[in-house]
Amino acid sequence: MSGSITAADGDTCGSRSFEVQQLAWRVAGFAHSLDTSMLAFRRVQLSEWQSPAGQAYRTAVSLQAAALGRARDRLMAASEAVRRHAQQVSVSSQRTPGGGY
């Protein structure tokens, strides 16, 4: 067995890289979909409820909005990490002498 990479190997690596990129896009899509929920939370926070129950509700919503914002930030970071990994898939995938990857 030679240590060279064939065209089929290149296609396989490219396909894997594309699949990993698709995963990154999906993760980023989830993060962006949280923006809609965060906008709804902000609208509730801007409500002018004067009752103690209304104020308590706005406080609870603000805590949830903060947690959602942190989750969005983590999803965006995960998306970037997966994108970086996708770039490395084709670089680091080489056949071993036994024929595997």
C-alpha positions as CSV (number, residue, x, y, z in Angstrom):
1,M,0.0,0.0,0.0
2,S,1.3,3.4,-0.9
3,G,0.8,6.4,1.4
4,S,-0.7,8.6,-1.4
5,I,-4.3,9.8,-1.4
6,T,-6.4,8.8,-4.4
7,A,-9.1,10.9,-6.1
8,A,-11.7,8.8,-4.3
9,D,-10.1,9.6,-1.0
10,G,-10.2,13.3,-1.8
11,D,-13.9,13.0,-2.7
12,T,-14.6,11.2,0.6
13,C,-12.7,13.9,2.6
14,G,-14.5,16.7,0.7
15,S,-17.8,15.0,1.3
16,R,-17.1,14.7,5.0
17,S,-15.9,18.3,5.2
18,F,-19.1,19.4,3.5
19,E,-21.2,17.4,5.9
20,V,-19.4,19.0,8.9
21,Q,-20.0,22.5,7.3
22,Q,-23.7,21.7,7.0
23,L,-23.7,20.9,10.7
24,A,-22.1,24.2,11.4
25,W,-24.8,26.0,9.3
26,R,-27.5,24.2,11.2
27,V,-26.1,25.1,14.6
28,A,-25.8,28.7,13.4
29,G,-29.4,28.5,12.2
30,F,-30.6,27.4,15.7
31,A,-28.7,30.3,17.2
32,H,-30.3,32.8,14.8
33,S,-33.8,31.3,15.5
34,L,-33.3,32.3,19.2
35,D,-33.2,35.9,18.1
36,T,-37.0,35.7,17.4
37,S,-37.6,34.5,20.9
38,M,-35.4,37.1,22.4
39,L,-37.3,39.8,20.6
40,A,-40.5,38.6,22.0
41,F,-39.0,38.6,25.5
42,R,-37.8,42.1,25.0
43,R,-41.3,43.2,24.1
44,V,-42.6,41.7,27.3
45,Q,-39.9,43.5,29.3
46,L,-40.9,46.8,27.8
47,S,-44.5,46.4,28.9
48,E,-45.7,49.0,31.5
49,W,-47.3,46.6,33.9
50,Q,-47.5,48.3,37.3
51,S,-48.9,45.5,39.4
52,P,-46.6,43.4,41.6
53,A,-47.5,40.4,39.5
54,G,-46.7,42.1,36.3
55,Q,-43.4,43.3,37.6
56,A,-42.5,39.8,38.9
57,Y,-43.4,38.4,35.4
58,R,-41.2,40.9,33.7
59,T,-38.4,40.0,36.1
60,A,-38.8,36.3,35.3
61,V,-38.9,37.0,31.6
62,S,-35.7,39.1,31.9
63,L,-33.9,36.2,33.6
64,Q,-35.1,33.8,30.8
65,A,-34.0,36.3,28.2
66,A,-30.5,36.5,29.7
67,A,-30.2,32.7,29.8
68,L,-31.4,32.6,26.2
69,G,-28.8,35.1,25.2
70,R,-26.1,33.1,26.8
71,A,-27.3,30.0,25.0
72,R,-27.3,31.8,21.7
73,D,-23.7,32.9,22.3
74,R,-22.7,29.4,23.1
75,L,-24.4,28.1,20.0
76,M,-22.6,30.7,17.8
77,A,-19.3,29.6,19.4
78,A,-20.1,26.0,18.8
79,S,-20.9,26.8,15.2
80,E,-17.5,28.5,14.7
81,A,-15.8,25.5,16.3
82,V,-17.5,23.1,13.9
83,R,-16.6,25.4,10.9
84,R,-13.0,25.3,12.0
85,H,-13.2,21.5,12.3
86,A,-14.7,21.3,8.8
87,Q,-11.7,23.0,7.4
88,Q,-9.4,20.6,9.2
89,V,-11.3,17.4,8.1
90,S,-9.9,17.5,4.6
91,V,-6.4,18.5,5.8
92,S,-6.0,15.8,8.5
93,S,-7.8,12.9,6.7
94,Q,-5.1,10.7,5.2
95,R,-5.1,7.0,4.6
96,T,-3.2,4.9,7.0
97,P,-1.0,2.1,5.8
98,G,-3.8,-0.4,6.7
99,G,-6.2,1.4,4.4
100,G,-8.2,3.2,7.0
101,Y,-8.5,6.9,7.8
